[in-house]
Amino acid sequence: MTEETRLNWSPTAKRLKFTAQYDPSIPEDQRFQQATPWGEFEMQVDNPAALAQLELGKSYYFDITPADVATQEGANPTQG
């Protein structure tokens, strides 16, 4: 996590920013750098328990997994 910003409208909410990190000694990082040389992810969190698990300056993996669309009658497939 490269940035942590407090938000004025909430005493507990923060905006968190993550950027892709590169360590040339790690083979996985070498593969990532070839395919995706730059990346950034930003989110707003208003959950103190979740925020306690994230530390400024620490590296994290992000897994992008497709969300299953509900098949119930009346479900909106554009929401997920």
One Martini backbone bead per residue (centre of mass of N, CA, C, O) as a GRO file, in nm:
protein
   80
    1MET     BB    1   0.096   0.037   0.025
    2THR     BB    2   0.123   0.392  -0.071
    3GLU     BB    3  -0.165   0.502   0.041
    4GLU     BB    4  -0.326   0.707   0.312
    5THR     BB    5  -0.656   0.856   0.339
    6ARG     BB    6  -0.836   1.069   0.498
    7LEU     BB    7  -1.182   1.139   0.551
    8ASN     BB    8  -1.390   1.402   0.633
    9TRP     BB    9  -1.685   1.246   0.648
   10SER     BB   10  -1.508   1.026   0.822
   11PRO     BB   11  -1.351   0.880   1.103
   12THR     BB   12  -1.298   0.576   0.945
   13ALA     BB   13  -1.232   0.655   0.664
   14LYS     BB   14  -1.037   0.537   0.373
   15ARG     BB   15  -0.792   0.585   0.128
   16LEU     BB   16  -0.652   0.337  -0.087
   17LYS     BB   17  -0.322   0.274  -0.231
   18PHE     BB   18  -0.206   0.070  -0.503
   19THR     BB   19   0.102  -0.055  -0.637
   20ALA     BB   20   0.313  -0.183  -0.841
   21GLN     BB   21   0.567  -0.411  -0.774
   22TYR     BB   22   0.936  -0.453  -0.820
   23ASP     BB   23   1.140  -0.757  -0.815
   24PRO     BB   24   1.406  -0.889  -0.995
   25SER     BB   25   1.442  -1.157  -0.794
   26ILE     BB   26   1.143  -1.229  -0.881
   27PRO     BB   27   0.987  -1.427  -1.105
   28GLU     BB   28   0.695  -1.321  -1.085
   29ASP     BB   29   0.772  -1.024  -1.139
   30GLN     BB   30   0.892  -1.069  -1.419
   31ARG     BB   31   0.628  -1.165  -1.553
   32PHE     BB   32   0.454  -0.919  -1.488
   33GLN     BB   33   0.631  -0.698  -1.623
   34GLN     BB   34   0.592  -0.803  -1.913
   35ALA     BB   35   0.265  -0.777  -1.915
   36THR     BB   36   0.251  -0.553  -1.651
   37PRO     BB   37   0.430  -0.264  -1.589
   38TRP     BB   38   0.153  -0.137  -1.471
   39GLY     BB   39  -0.022  -0.041  -1.155
   40GLU     BB   40  -0.353   0.044  -1.004
   41PHE     BB   41  -0.522   0.071  -0.677
   42GLU     BB   42  -0.840   0.200  -0.552
   43MET     BB   43  -0.990   0.250  -0.219
   44GLN     BB   44  -1.269   0.250  -0.001
   45VAL     BB   45  -1.270   0.239   0.365
   46ASP     BB   46  -1.537   0.161   0.634
   47ASN     BB   47  -1.351  -0.065   0.815
   48PRO     BB   48  -1.165  -0.115   1.084
   49ALA     BB   49  -1.097  -0.421   1.057
   50ALA     BB   50  -0.979  -0.399   0.770
   51LEU     BB   51  -0.768  -0.173   0.821
   52ALA     BB   52  -0.596  -0.340   1.035
   53GLN     BB   53  -0.481  -0.537   0.788
   54LEU     BB   54  -0.350  -0.269   0.674
   55GLU     BB   55  -0.020  -0.155   0.559
   56LEU     BB   56   0.186   0.082   0.519
   57GLY     BB   57   0.436  -0.045   0.286
   58LYS     BB   58   0.293  -0.298   0.214
   59SER     BB   59   0.253  -0.596   0.042
   60TYR     BB   60   0.007  -0.712  -0.206
   61TYR     BB   61  -0.226  -0.928  -0.327
   62PHE     BB   62  -0.435  -0.948  -0.625
   63ASP     BB   63  -0.749  -1.103  -0.690
   64ILE     BB   64  -0.919  -1.176  -0.994
   65THR     BB   65  -1.256  -1.280  -0.962
   66PRO     BB   66  -1.526  -1.395  -1.079
   67ALA     BB   67  -1.856  -1.328  -1.044
   68ASP     BB   68  -2.138  -1.474  -0.978
   69VAL     BB   69  -2.441  -1.495  -1.122
   70ALA     BB   70  -2.746  -1.476  -1.043
   71THR     BB   71  -3.031  -1.714  -1.109
   72GLN     BB   72  -3.253  -1.565  -1.006
   73GLU     BB   73  -3.545  -1.442  -1.018
   74GLY     BB   74  -3.485  -1.096  -1.084
   75ALA     BB   75  -3.203  -1.076  -1.135
   76ASN     BB   76  -2.924  -0.858  -1.176
   77PRO     BB   77  -2.649  -0.906  -1.392
   78THR     BB   78  -2.509  -0.607  -1.342
   79GLN     BB   79  -2.486  -0.700  -1.051
   80GLY     BB   80  -2.193  -0.776  -0.806
   0.00000   0.00000   0.00000
